[in-house]
Amino acid sequence: MRAVKGENPAVAAGRGVRHAAAAGLLSVLLLTGGCFRAHPLPALPPEVVRAGLTQDDYALRQSFADGRFDDALSLVSPKGRFVPGDELLASLYRASALYYAGRFDTSGLALDRAAVLADDRYTKSISRNLLAAVTSDGTLPYEPSQTERLMMNYYGMLDFLRRGDVGGAAVEARRISALFESFDSRKDSVDVRTRALLNYLAGATFEAAGEKNDAAVSYRVARALVGDSALPFPAEPKKQRRSRGGARPPAADSTTGEVIVVIEHGYVAHRVPRLVLIPVTEDEFDKFGGKPEETLAAAAAISARTLVWIATDQDRFLWHDEDDDRELRMDDRSSQAAYLLPVAWTSLQRPYHPAWRGAVVVDSMVRRSFGVNADLCDAMANDFRRSRAAAIMRGVVRAGAKLALAEAAARKLEKKKGEFAGSVARWATDAINVATERADIRQWRLLPGELSIVRLSLPAGPHELSLDYAPGDGAATRRIALGTVDIRPGRIAFATTRLWDDGVLAPRRRVVVSGR
């Protein structure tokens, strides 16, 4: 909202109402994702709205929680009701639904398609960024974050393991290692716990494929990140010594093997729309819409000031709580502030669930408790931090240019038709600008929020695996069958499962387990 010295109080009040109405309209558009459906859908439960979930999220989560994976797949099919508009993101959603439905060959194809598109979009073109600067970030082709790119290969690796193709899984493990090297070369990395767990799984896959040197490297990287006790690392092989007679010691016990159980839990933190109100000086605003270099200079100054503000209150800007206001007002006590520039923004909503407990059970006797080894919410937050400077710059340029154009048009009409006509023109142009200023909340929202690993050494032969799961909401511990695993001497078997509890949906009578 603009404050001008000597301005007629009635006109100033009118401008205040205009800006308030525009901000209110923007908030509505942000909350609805900036789109309207031809046929209204049933109202969402209050707890779903408070969590910042969309209708799409709610419907998909209900399908997964009930084990209706084919229904989930139909919702994200090319003609499905909730298929994402971006081809890459749609491929990731279909890959998730296909994987949990047990269609591992076709889920692998969807992941491959997403990987090809991700590689193609890695280098952003200038024209795409210019398009985002005048419309919204949502107009850009979706580019997955570092964590999402790693999880694409994570699922590719598990996909091959589920098909019994250890060699194919090792190829995906090698791609994970290559991605880490690429990220590190740019002085960029994801959360260390997620990095460590994915390196660990890559090492275990290499070990299962008989590639001992690659396995040792991946295990060594994981150990360097989190230490020896954070993950169930295999024992370091000891050098064998010959006896005095020259004979080697007896070989290690060849009657046992190992199983690695991967447990996925809940959902990753999801983006929710917010509105950042940034104070702008009269001099900065006057530069918008002028020479390109002046516009960029003003945008850079405003962005730099905003980033300093963000750095002093990172949690408030990055994370959103159910009780938080959707509006973020920058605290600037400067008397020179003449405008509050509205910029569409997103924060992350960390899914809430009470502390839970879990244990892997073997043959109804051996129990091994486990906790969370990696929190993907933290990894997604680090991805967000890496991209926010460029996003703020685009948002400031976009919002400032729109506001400058609206003001120029209103002043021209004001000279011809009077102050009232100018005020009406300002309101109308603001409404148009607001309608095109949308928060980009796109992401791979079906990823798990937490990953856990249990490693067990067992006698050779078949063993029944199950999971004792206490959801932490006061419900009794439930025993969930994971199926039979065949342990071979000196070999590694894998079992995977996902618990769909998300802290939002009504408690289920059962926890659907996908992946054996």
C-alpha positions in Angstrom: 0.0 0.0 0.0 1.3 3.4 -0.9 1.6 6.3 1.5 1.9 9.8 -0.1 2.4 13.0 1.8 -0.3 15.6 1.5 -2.7 13.1 -0.2 -6.5 13.5 0.4 -7.4 11.2 3.3 -10.4 9.8 1.4 -8.2 8.9 -1.5 -5.6 7.4 0.8 -8.3 5.4 2.5 -9.5 4.2 -0.8 -6.1 3.1 -1.8 -5.8 1.3 1.5 -9.1 -0.6 0.8 -7.9 -1.3 -2.7 -4.6 -2.9 -1.6 -6.3 -4.8 1.3 -8.8 -6.2 -1.1 -6.1 -7.1 -3.6 -4.1 -8.8 -0.8 -7.2 -10.6 0.3 -7.9 -11.8 -3.2 -4.3 -13.0 -3.5 -4.6 -14.9 -0.3 -7.7 -16.7 -1.6 -5.9 -17.5 -4.8 -2.9 -18.7 -2.9 -4.9 -20.9 -0.6 -6.7 -22.5 -3.6 -3.5 -23.0 -5.6 -4.6 -20.3 -8.0 -7.0 -22.5 -10.0 -10.7 -23.2 -10.1 -12.4 -26.4 -11.1 -15.4 -26.6 -13.4 -17.1 -29.0 -10.9 -16.6 -28.2 -7.2 -15.3 -31.0 -5.1 -16.5 -31.9 -1.6 -15.3 -29.7 1.2 -12.1 -30.8 2.9 -12.1 -31.8 6.6 -10.8 -28.9 8.9 -7.7 -30.8 9.9 -6.8 -31.3 6.2 -7.2 -27.6 5.5 -5.1 -26.6 8.6 -2.4 -28.9 7.3 -2.3 -27.0 4.0 -3.2 -30.1 2.0 -5.0 -29.8 -1.4 -7.9 -31.8 -2.6 -5.5 -33.8 -4.7 -3.3 -34.6 -1.7 -6.3 -35.7 0.3 -7.8 -38.0 -2.3 -4.4 -39.6 -3.1 -3.5 -40.1 0.6 -6.9 -41.8 1.2 -6.3 -44.2 -1.7 -2.8 -45.1 -0.5 -3.9 -45.4 3.2 -6.7 -47.8 2.2 -4.4 -49.9 -0.1 -6.3 -48.8 -3.2 -3.2 -48.4 -5.3 -5.0 -48.9 -8.6 -7.4 -46.1 -7.7 -4.5 -43.9 -6.9 -2.9 -44.8 -10.3 -6.2 -43.9 -12.1 -6.2 -40.5 -10.4 -2.7 -39.7 -11.8 -3.0 -41.4 -15.2 -2.7 -39.2 -18.3 -6.5 -38.5 -18.2 -6.8 -38.8 -14.4 -8.6 -36.3 -12.2 -5.5 -35.2 -10.2 -2.7 -35.7 -12.7 -0.1 -32.9 -12.4 0.1 -30.6 -15.4 3.8 -31.0 -15.8 5.0 -34.1 -17.7 8.0 -34.8 -15.4 6.0 -34.4 -12.2 3.2 -36.5 -13.6 5.7 -39.3 -14.4 6.9 -39.2 -10.8 3.4 -39.5 -9.4 2.7 -42.4 -11.7 6.0 -44.0 -10.7 4.9 -43.9 -7.1 1.5 -45.4 -7.7 2.9 -48.1 -9.9 5.7 -49.0 -7.5 3.3 -49.4 -4.5 0.8 -51.3 -6.7 3.6 -53.8 -7.3 4.0 -53.0 -11.1 7.7 -52.7 -10.9 8.5 -53.0 -14.6 6.2 -50.1 -15.6 7.2 -48.0 -12.5 10.8 -48.3 -13.7 9.8 -47.0 -17.1 8.0 -44.0 -15.5 11.1 -43.3 -13.4 13.3 -43.5 -16.5 11.1 -41.0 -18.3 11.3 -38.6 -15.4 15.1 -38.9 -15.3 15.4 -38.1 -19.0 13.2 -35.0 -18.5 15.1 -33.9 -15.4 18.5 -34.1 -17.2 17.1 -32.2 -20.1 15.8 -29.4 -17.8 18.9 -29.2 -15.7 20.3 -26.2 -17.6 17.6 -23.5 -17.4 17.2 -21.2 -20.4 17.0 -17.4 -20.1 13.7 -17.3 -21.8 12.1 -19.6 -19.2 13.3 -17.4 -16.3 12.1 -14.3 -18.1 8.7 -15.9 -18.5 8.6 -16.6 -14.7 9.5 -13.0 -14.1 6.4 -11.7 -15.8 3.9 -14.5 -14.9 4.8 -16.9 -12.1 7.3 -19.6 -11.2 4.6 -22.2 -11.9 4.9 -21.4 -15.6 8.5 -22.9 -15.6 8.9 -26.6 -16.5 9.2 -28.4 -13.2 12.8 -29.1 -12.2 13.1 -31.6 -9.3 15.2 -30.7 -6.3 18.4 -32.5 -5.4 16.5 -34.7 -2.9 13.9 -35.6 -5.5 16.5 -36.5 -8.0 18.2 -38.8 -5.5 14.9 -40.4 -4.6 14.2 -41.1 -8.2 17.3 -43.4 -8.3 16.5 -44.7 -4.8 13.1 -46.0 -6.1 14.8 -47.2 -9.2 17.3 -49.2 -7.1 14.5 -50.7 -4.9 12.5 -51.4 -8.1 15.3 -53.6 -9.4 15.7 -55.3 -6.1 12.0 -56.1 -5.9 12.4 -57.8 -9.3 15.4 -59.8 -8.2 17.8 -57.9 -10.5 20.7 -57.0 -8.3 22.8 -56.0 -11.3 20.2 -53.4 -12.4 20.0 -52.2 -8.8 23.8 -51.7 -8.8 23.5 -49.5 -11.8 21.0 -47.2 -10.0 23.3 -47.2 -6.9 26.1 -46.0 -9.2 23.9 -43.2 -10.4 23.2 -42.2 -6.9 27.0 -42.0 -6.2 27.4 -40.0 -9.4 24.7 -37.5 -8.4 26.4 -37.0 -5.0 29.7 -36.2 -6.8 27.9 -33.7 -9.0 26.3 -32.0 -6.1 29.5 -31.8 -4.1 31.4 -30.3 -7.1 29.0 -27.4 -6.9 29.6 -27.0 -3.1 26.0 -28.1 -2.7 24.7 -31.1 -0.7 21.6 -32.4 0.8 21.0 -33.1 4.5 23.8 -35.3 5.8 21.5 -38.0 7.3 19.7 -38.5 4.0 23.0 -38.5 2.2 24.4 -41.1 4.6 21.4 -43.4 4.4 21.4 -43.3 0.6 25.1 -43.9 0.4 24.6 -46.8 2.9 21.8 -48.4 0.7 24.0 -48.0 -2.4 26.8 -49.7 -0.5 24.5 -52.6 0.5 23.4 -52.9 -3.1 27.0 -53.0 -4.3 27.7 -55.6 -1.6 24.8 -57.8 -2.7 26.0 -57.5 -6.3 29.5 -58.7 -5.3 31.1 -55.3 -6.1 33.1 -55.1 -2.9 35.3 -52.1 -3.7 32.3 -49.9 -4.6 30.5 -51.1 -1.5 33.5 -50.1 0.7 33.6 -46.6 -0.8 29.9 -46.0 -0.2 30.1 -47.3 3.3 33.1 -45.1 4.0 31.3 -42.0 2.7 28.3 -42.8 4.9 30.5 -43.4 8.0 32.3 -40.1 7.4 28.9 -38.3 7.4 27.2 -39.7 10.5 29.7 -41.9 12.3 29.8 -45.6 13.0 26.7 -45.9 15.2 24.1 -44.1 13.3 23.5 -46.9 10.7 23.9 -50.7 10.9 27.2 -50.9 9.1 28.7 -54.3 8.4 31.7 -55.4 10.5 35.0 -54.4 9.0 36.7 -57.4 7.4 39.8 -58.5 9.3 42.9 -59.6 7.6 43.5 -63.3 7.8 46.8 -64.6 9.2 48.5 -67.8 8.3 49.4 -70.2 11.2 52.9 -71.3 11.8 52.4 -74.3 9.6 51.3 -72.0 6.7 47.7 -73.0 6.8 44.9 -70.4 6.7 42.5 -70.2 9.6 39.1 -71.9 9.1 36.6 -70.0 6.8 33.9 -67.9 8.4 30.6 -69.5 9.1 28.8 -70.0 5.8 25.4 -71.0 7.3 24.1 -67.5 7.8 23.1 -64.6 5.6 21.6 -61.1 6.1 18.5 -59.2 5.4 18.2 -55.4 5.2 14.7 -54.0 6.0 13.9 -50.5 4.7 10.9 -48.8 6.4 9.4 -45.7 4.9 7.0 -43.7 7.1 4.6 -40.9 6.5 5.0 -38.1 4.0 7.6 -35.5 3.2 7.1 -31.9 4.2 4.9 -30.2 1.6 4.8 -26.7 0.2 2.0 -24.4 1.3 1.3 -21.0 -0.3 2.1 -17.8 1.6 2.3 -14.1 0.9 5.4 -11.9 1.7 4.8 -8.2 2.0 8.1 -6.4 1.3 8.5 -2.6 2.0 9.7 -0.7 -1.0 10.9 2.9 -1.1 9.5 5.5 -3.5 12.8 5.7 -5.3 13.0 1.9 -5.8 9.4 1.8 -7.1 10.0 4.6 -9.6 12.8 2.5 -11.2 10.4 -0.3 -12.0 9.2 -0.2 -15.6 12.1 2.1 -16.6 15.4 1.1 -18.1 16.1 -2.6 -17.7 19.3 -1.9 -15.8 17.5 0.3 -13.3 14.7 -2.2 -12.9 17.3 -5.0 -12.1 19.2 -2.7 -9.8 16.0 -1.9 -7.8 15.0 -5.6 -7.7 18.5 -6.6 -6.6 18.5 -4.0 -3.7 15.0 -5.1 -2.6 15.9 -8.8 -2.9 19.2 -8.3 -0.9 17.3 -6.5 1.9 14.7 -9.3 1.9 17.3 -12.1 2.1 19.0 -10.4 5.0 15.6 -10.3 6.8 15.0 -13.9 6.0 18.4 -14.8 7.4 17.5 -13.3 10.7 14.3 -15.3 11.0 14.8 -18.4 8.9 12.4 -20.7 10.7 9.5 -18.4 10.4 10.1 -17.9 6.7 11.0 -21.6 5.9 8.5 -23.5 8.0 4.8 -23.1 8.4 2.8 -24.2 11.4 -0.9 -24.8 11.3 -1.4 -21.8 13.6 0.8 -19.4 11.5 -0.7 -16.6 9.4 -0.4 -17.1 5.7 0.9 -13.6 5.4 4.6 -12.7 6.2 5.2 -9.1 6.8 8.8 -7.8 6.6 9.6 -5.8 9.7 11.2 -2.6 8.3 11.1 0.5 10.5 12.4 2.8 7.8 10.3 5.9 7.4 11.0 5.9 3.6 8.9 2.8 3.0 6.1 3.8 0.6 4.8 0.5 -0.6 4.2 -3.0 0.6 5.1 -5.2 -2.4 3.1 -8.5 -2.3 5.1 -11.5 -3.5 3.6 -15.0 -3.7 5.8 -17.4 -1.7 5.8 -20.9 -0.2 6.8 -22.4 3.1 7.1 -26.0 4.1 4.5 -27.7 6.3 6.2 -30.4 8.4 3.7 -33.3 8.8 2.7 -33.8 12.4 2.5 -37.2 14.0 3.0 -38.3 17.6 6.2 -40.2 18.5 5.8 -43.7 17.2 7.7 -47.0 18.0 8.6 -49.9 15.7 10.3 -53.2 15.9 11.1 -55.8 13.2 10.1 -59.4 14.3 11.6 -62.6 12.9 9.7 -65.8 13.2 7.5 -64.3 16.0 10.6 -64.4 18.3 13.5 -62.1 17.5 12.7 -58.4 17.9 14.9 -55.6 16.7 13.7 -52.1 17.6 14.4 -49.2 15.2 14.2 -45.5 15.0 14.4 -42.9 12.2 17.7 -42.8 10.3 16.9 -40.0 7.9 14.3 -37.2 7.9 13.6 -36.2 4.3 11.8 -33.1 5.6 15.2 -31.6 6.5 16.7 -32.6 3.1 13.8 -30.8 1.4 14.3 -27.8 3.6 18.0 -27.6 2.5 16.8 -27.8 -1.1 14.5 -24.9 -0.4 17.3 -22.8 1.1 19.4 -23.3 -2.0 16.8 -21.9 -4.4 15.2 -19.1 -2.4 17.6 -16.3 -3.5 16.8 -16.8 -7.2 13.1 -17.2 -6.4 13.0 -13.9 -4.3 14.7 -12.1 -7.2 12.1 -13.4 -9.7 9.2 -12.6 -7.4 10.4 -9.0 -6.7 10.9 -8.3 -10.4 7.6 -9.8 -11.3 5.5 -8.1 -8.5 7.3 -4.8 -8.9 6.9 -4.6 -12.7 3.2 -5.4 -12.4 2.6 -2.8 -9.8 4.6 -0.2 -11.8 2.5 -0.9 -14.9 -0.7 -0.7 -12.9 0.3 2.7 -11.4 1.3 4.1 -14.7 -2.0 3.2 -16.3 -4.0 4.5 -13.4 -2.1 7.9 -13.5 -2.9 8.3 -17.2 -6.6 7.6 -16.6 -6.6 9.9 -13.5 -5.4 12.8 -15.6 -8.3 12.3 -18.1 -11.1 11.2 -15.9 -10.3 12.3 -12.3 -9.2 10.7 -9.0 -12.2 8.3 -8.7 -11.5 6.8 -12.1 -7.9 6.5 -11.3 -8.7 4.6 -8.0 -11.1 2.3 -9.9 -8.4 1.6 -12.5 -5.8 0.9 -9.8 -8.2 -1.6 -8.1 -9.0 -3.4 -11.4 -5.3 -3.6 -12.5 -4.3 -4.8 -9.1 -6.9 -7.5 -9.2 -5.6 -8.7 -12.6 -2.0 -8.7 -11.3 -3.1 -10.6 -8.2 -4.9 -13.2 -10.3 -1.6 -13.9 -12.2 0.6 -13.9 -9.0 0.4 -17.5 -7.9 2.6 -19.5 -5.4 4.4 -22.5 -6.9 3.6 -25.4 -4.6 4.6 -28.1 -7.0 6.7 -31.0 -5.7 6.8 -34.8 -5.5 4.4 -34.8 -2.6 4.2 -38.6 -2.4 7.7 -39.1 -1.1 8.0 -40.6 2.5 8.9 -38.3 5.3 11.2 -40.7 7.2 13.4 -43.6 6.3 14.7 -46.3 8.7 16.9 -49.3 8.2 17.2 -52.6 10.1 20.0 -55.1 9.3 19.8 -58.6 10.7 22.0 -61.7 10.4 19.9 -64.9 10.2 20.4 -68.6 9.6 20.0 -69.7 6.1 16.5 -70.6 5.0 13.1 -69.0 5.0 12.0 -66.7 7.7 8.8 -64.9 8.4 9.2 -61.1 8.9 6.7 -58.8 10.5 6.5 -55.4 12.0 5.3 -54.3 15.5 4.1 -50.8 15.0 2.8 -48.4 17.7 1.5 -45.3 15.9 1.8 -43.0 19.0 -1.8 -41.9 19.0 -2.8 -44.1 21.9 -3.8 -47.0 19.7 -2.5 -50.5 20.5 0.6 -51.9 18.9 -0.3 -53.6 15.7 1.6 -56.6 14.2 1.9 -56.3 10.4 3.1 -59.2 8.3 5.9 -58.4 5.9 6.1 -61.8 4.3 8.7 -64.5 3.9 12.3 -63.8 3.1 14.7 -66.5 1.9 18.1 -66.1 3.5 21.1 -67.6 1.5 24.5 -68.2 3.0 26.8 -65.3 2.7 24.2 -63.2 0.7 22.1 -60.1 1.4 18.3 -60.1 1.0 16.2 -57.0 1.0 12.7 -56.2 2.3 10.9 -52.9 2.0 7.7 -51.5 3.4 5.8 -48.2 3.8 3.6 -47.1 6.6 1.1 -44.5 5.4 0.2 -42.9 8.7 0.4 -39.1 8.1 -1.1 -37.5 11.2 -4.0 -36.0 9.2 -6.2 -38.8 8.0 -8.5 -40.5 10.4 -6.9 -43.4 12.2 -7.3 -46.7 10.2 -8.0 -50.1 11.5 -4.9 -51.3 9.8 -1.7 -50.0 8.4 -1.3 -50.9 4.7 2.1 -52.3 4.0 3.5 -52.1 0.5 6.7 -53.9 -0.5 8.0 -57.3 0.7 
